[in-house]
Amino acid sequence: MAKTSSQFLCSECGWSGPKWLGRCPECGQWGTIEEFHEARPAAGSRTAAPGRTSRTQSHPVASSAARPITDIGTENISRIATGFSEFDRVLGGGIVPGSVTLIAGEPGIGKSTLLLETAGNVARLTAFAAERNTVLYISGEESQAQVRMRASRIGAMEPNLLLASTTDLSTVLGLIEQFKPALAIVDSAQTIVSQDVDGISGGSTQVREVASALIDTAKTLDIPVLLVGHVTKDGSIAGPRTLEHLVDVVCQFEGDAETALRMLRAVKNRFGPTDEVGCFDMSGEGIEEVTDPSGLFLSTGNGSAATQVDGTCVTFTLDGHRSLPIEVQALVTKSVLPTPRRAANGVDSNRIAMLVAVLYRHGGINLLANDLYISTIAGGQAREPGCDLAIVAALASAAKSKPIPRTTCAIGEISLTGQVRPVPRLEYRLREAARLGFTTAVVPTLRKNVAVPGMGVVQADTLQDALAAILR
């Protein structure tokens, strides 16, 4: 066992000090400082395990020599396609060689399935490459037989896909250095244990050491690594906060467990944008990408008067660079309780209370004594302020029993004074609405005219004017 030096590390901000404190002097959080035993190798290089190079072996001087930035070329750097256009777009065009990407998400959301299917796609695409034509999948949670069963189910059976099951960090690094794959996947960071440091599996000390070792190996051998990360009960990534700073890309894989829709978001990306979102559909045969998710959040209907019902209104929200239609449904009933019931799904309940008060004060519709039920379709999220006008329109439609035409959408923010305020990238939303067949859009007053072919734009400055245009 190597000699260790004891430090105290904050799991939130990464502050380190020589003694324990109840409150972190850097970020001010209480109870986040833990003892960290850092391995201190002897003079020279650490003795390497058979078949692998020591982590502390000194790199050539030429690799770290300072050079003019204009002399450093990037022409030979080509991204690796994952086989999913949605995944590639979130990453900024594919996986960058030598990068470390952290994929985090709740248990059972489909992280392992997504990465195993990605491994199969990359192994299939690199089958005829001259070098590095293998993909290495290392599982610390499942056996090789269990991973093979999933691969057979989702169609990821490729001879170039190598499977390994281990929780030892030295073995993981030795496998990567031995095979030098085109892509290495480690599932997961919280299950791999280093024998050089103290601490339990999944603890801050172990996760920090495992991440540092994998990043060092990825940069040295120019091998991209996809690393699975667990999350805590509040949805944050488990382990020290420095884990997110160490890796190159942090992606959050999320979705409602009751629906098959999954969203992949880039929280941090050194090689691309962080406002992209990828849509996937989870099924028994694996994960399929959804290149056009526009119709997922709308109820079915042919637009005839017989199918129109009151209490529904469609709005368009922004999710990254994408504009998605969200259908808001509202049900208004007479309350028999002393305190009327408010139930919201996919909508902020606190904002509902504010909009109901604004609707009463500036719209002339009193719903304070009614039970209100507001929901979205297929797990869509209408939490953006630009969805206010659609929520208010759905409530007014349900209260007055007046259906809103299915070809009409409402986009705008409602202020406490009853004004309809502008929303960002309105023209982009209107073009998506016109593409889906909407012919009328009620929007805030525009500073400049927006001409969208096939779309009639109705501008409203106040809530009363907007409701009059929607419920005509």
N, C-alpha and C positions, 0 to 999 in steps of 0.2 A: 504494500500500500504506500503510495506516495505521501510525503509530508504535506500537511494542509495548514493553511493560515486562515484564521477565523475573522470574518467581517460580518457586518450587519447591513442588510439590504432591504430597501423599501420596495414592496411588490407593485406599487402603483406608479411611481415616477423613476425608480432606479437609483435613488440616493443611497450612498454607502458611507458607513462610518465605523469607527473602532469600537463603539459601545452601543448597547440597546437603548432605545428611547420609546416611550409610549406614543409619542406623536412625531410624525416625520417633519423635520425642520424645513424641508423643501416644498412639499405639497400640502402639509397640514393635516393629513389623514391620520386617524387614530388606529392603532393595532395592526399596522401594515408592515412593520419592520420585523424581519426574521433573520435568524443567524444563517450565514452562508459560509461554507467551508470550501475554499478554492484550492485546488490541487497545485502544489508548487513542485515542479520537476527538478531533478538534480541538474548539476551543471552539464551542459551538452544536450544531447538529444535524449528523449524518453525512449526506453526500450520498446520496440515495436512488436506487436503480436505477429505470429507467423503468417506470412502471406499478405501483410499490409505495411504501409509506411507510417512512421510515427507522425502524430499530429503536430508535434513541436519541432519537426525537422525544418531547418532553416531553408527558406526559399532562395533561389538564385538572386544575386544582386541586381541582375539586369531586369528582373520582373518588377522590382520596386524602385528602379532608378527613375529620377524625375526627367521628363521629356517635355518639349513644347506640345501644347495641346493640338496644334495644327499638324503635328507629325504622327498623331495617333489615328489610325484608320479604323473605320467601322464597316467597310464594304463587305468583309468576309463574315460578318455576323448575320446569320439568317435565323429567323424565328422558327420554332417547331410548331406545326399545326397540330391541334388536339383532336381533330376530327369533328369538333362541334364549332360551327360558325359563331354561335352565341358565346361560347367559352373564349374563343379567340378574340372576339370583339371586346369582351370585358378586360382581357389581359392586354389589350392594345395591339392586337395583330398576331398573337401566338406567344409561346413560351420562349423567353430569352435564354440562350445557353449560359450556364453558370449562375442562374438566378435561383432564389429560394422563395417559393410561394406557399403561404400558409392558408389553408382552407379550413374555416371554422364554421360550426353549426351545431344545432341541438341534436341530442341523441335520436337516431332513427330518421333523420331528415333526408338521408341519402348521400352523405359525403363519400363513404366507401364505394358505393355503387357508381357514383359519378366518376371517381378517380380510377376505378377498375375498368370501366368502359372506356375512359380516356386512354388508359394504358393499352388496352386492346387496339384502339384506333391508331395510336402512335406505333405500336409494334407492327401493325398491318401496313402502315404507310412507309416504314423504314425497313421493310423486309428485303428490299433489293439494294439497300445502301451499301457502299463499299466498306464503311467502318461504323462502329457504334450502331449496329442494327438490332440491338436488344433493348428491352425495357425491363427494369427490375422493380418488382413490387414486394415490399417488405412489410409484413403485418405483425404487429406486436399484440394484437387482440384476438386473432383467429388463427387456426391451424391452416396448413397448406390445403388439406382436404376441404375445409369449409370455404376457403377462398375459391377453390376450383369449382365447387358447387354453384357459387354465385356467378362465376365467369361462364359456366355452361348455360346458366339460365338467361343471362343477358347477352350472350353471343360474343364473348371476349376470349374465346379459345384460340390462341395464336402460339405457334411454336417458338416465336421470338420473345414471348412474355415469360420471364423467369419469376418464380414465386419463392419466397423465403419467409419463415416464421421464426422470429427471435425477438428478445427484449434486451439484448446486450448491445451496448453502443459500439464496442470494439468489433463485434461481429458484423454489425451494420456497415461500419466504415470499411471493414475488410472486404465485404461483398461489393461495395461500390467501387473500391479501388481495383479489385480483381477483374470485374467484368467491364468496367467503364461503359455503362449503358448510355443510350441516347437520352433516357429519362429515368429518374429514380423516384419512387413514391414510398414514403414512410408513413405508416398508419399505426400508431399516431405518436406525437411528441410526448404525450403524457405517459406512455407505456414503456418507453425506452429508458434504460437505466445505465448510468456510467459507474464503473467500479472505482474510478479515481476520486470521486467526491462522495461525501456523506449525504444522507437524505433519502426519503422514501420516494417511490415512483410517483411521478406527477407533482412533486413538490417544486417550490421555486428554484431550489439549488439544482435539482436534477434537470428540470426543463431548460434552465439557462445553459447548463453544460452541454446538453444534447443539441440544442439549437446552435450554439457556438461551434461545436464539432462538425455538424452537418454543413453549416455555412462555410467553414474553412475548407472542407473537402470539395464542396461545390465550386468555390472560386478557384481552388488550386487545379482541379481536373477539368474545369469548364463543363460540368455536368449539371443540368437543371434538376432541382429537387422540388417535388410537391409534398408538402408536410401537412398532415391532418392535425387539427387542434381541437380540443374539447372546449366547451363553454361552461360557465357557472350558471347558477339558478337565475341570475339576473340578466343572462344573455351575453355577458362580457367573456372574452377569451380567457381561459384558465391559465394560471401560471403568472410569472412576473410581467409587469407592463413592458419591460425592456424586450420581451420576445417580439412584440410588434415593431419595435424600432430596429431590431437586428435583421429581420427578413426584408426582402425586396418588395414583395407584394402580399397584401392581406385581403382575402376574399371572404365574404360572409355568405354562406349558403343558408337560405331561410325559406320559410313557407308555413302554411297552415297544415297541421297534421290531419285535419279533416278533409282537406282537398288535395288533389294531385299536383297542383301548381307549385313550382319551386322557383325562387329568384336567386340569382348569383350577382352579388354586388362587390365592386372593388372599393374597399375602404381606404387602402393605401396602394399606390402603384408608382414605382420609380420609372417605369417604361411606358406609361400610357395614361389615359384619363382616369379619373376616379368618379365620374358621374355616369358611367355606363351600367346597364343592368341586363342580364341574360335571363331568358325565360325557358323553363324546362317543364316537362310533364312526366310525372312519376307513375310508372305502371309495373305490372308483374314481370314484364320482359325487360325492365331496366328503365333508363332515363332517355327521353326523346326531347330534342330541342324544339321550341316553338318559335319559329322565325317571325310570325305575325300574330301576336297575342291580342289583337284588337277586339276580336269577338268573344274573348273569354269572359269578360265582365258585363256582358249584355244578355238580357233574357231573350228567348226566342219569340218571334212574332213576325207576321208578314206586313205589319203596318196598316192594316185595314181598321176601320172604325170598330168592328166587332171585337177585335183583339185589344183595343186600347182600354186601359184601366186607369183609374185615378190614383194619385199618390206615387207616381214614378216620374223621374226626370234624369236625363243623361248629361253628364259633364265630362270634360277632358282635363286630365291631370298630367303633370310631367313627372316622369321617373327617369332621372338621368337625361339622356338626349331623346328619350322616347315619350311620345304623347299617347296615353292610354285612355280609352273611354271607360267611364265608371257610371253605372246605373244606380241611382239612389232611390230606394223605395221607402215610403212612409205610410204608417197606419195610425189613424187618429180615432180614438174611441172615447165614449163618455166614461169618466172615472167614477167608481163607487167607493173609493178609498179616501180617507182624509187627506193623504198626500198622494197626488197623482203619480203614476209610475212613468219612469223614463228608461227605456231600454235602447241601447245603441250597439250596433255591430259594424265595425269598419269605419266608424265615425267617432270623433272625440266627443265624449259625453258633456264635458264642460263647455265646449263650443255650442253644443245643442241648446243648453240652457240660455246662453247669450243670444243665440239666433231666435229662440222663441220669444224672448223679451223684446228684441228689436222688431220682430214681426207683429207683436201686439202694439208697440208704441208707434211705429212708423208705417206699418202695413195695414193696420185696422183689423187684424184677425186675432182673436183672443183664444189661445190654446193653453192658457195657464192652468185651467181646471180639467184638462183632458189627459188621458193616458196616451203617450206617444211612443211609437216603436219605429226606429229608423235603422235601416240595414242596407248593405251593398250586396252585389251579386258576386258569387264565386270567390269570396275572400278578398275582394278589392278593397283598397284603402282610400277613403275620401277625407283625409286629414289635412290636406293642403287648403290654405285660405281661399284659393280659387274655386273650391267646391261649395262655398257658402251659398251662392245664388241657387244652385241646383237643390241643395238641402231645403232651403226656404221655399222654393217652388214646389217641391214634392210635398211638403207639409201643407202648403196652401191648397194644392190640388186635392189632397186627401180630405181636408177640412171642408172644401166647397163642392166635393164630388164632381170636379171638372177634370177630365183626362187631358193630359198634355200630348199633342201630336208626337208620334214616334220619330218624326223627322226634325224635331226641334231640340236643341241643346242649349244649356245655360252655363255661362262661364263668367265668374266674377267674385270678388270679395265684398262682404257686407261689413260696413263700419257701424259703430254704435249710434251714429247720427242718421243711419238709414241711407247712406250713400253707397253706390256701387263703385268700388275702386278697381283700378286696372290690375292685371296679373301679368307676370313675365311671359314672354314668347307666345303672345296670343295668336299671331299669324300662323305659327307652326301648329298650334292646336286646331285652328280653323281649317287648315289644309288637310289634316288628318280626319276631321269631321266630314269634310266634303268628300274625301275618298271613301268613307264608309256609307255615304248616301244621305247624310243630313243636309237639308236644304235651308234651314233657318237657325240662326244662332243669336241669342240675346246676350250682349256683352256690354261692358262699361263704355262710357264715352271715350272715343279714341282721339289721340292727339293728331294723328294723320290717318287718312282713309286707307283701309286694307281691302284690296280687291282679291277675292278668292273665287275662281270660276265655279259656277253652280251653287254658290252659297249666298243667301240673303242675310246680311248682317243688320241686326236691329240694336241700336245703341240706346242705353238707358242710363240716366244719371242718378236716379233715386230708386229705392226699393219699390215704391208704388208704380213707377213707370215700367219697371222690369216685370212685375207681376201682371200688369195690364197687358203687356206684350206676350207674355207666356200663356196666360189663361184667357186669351181672347176667344 
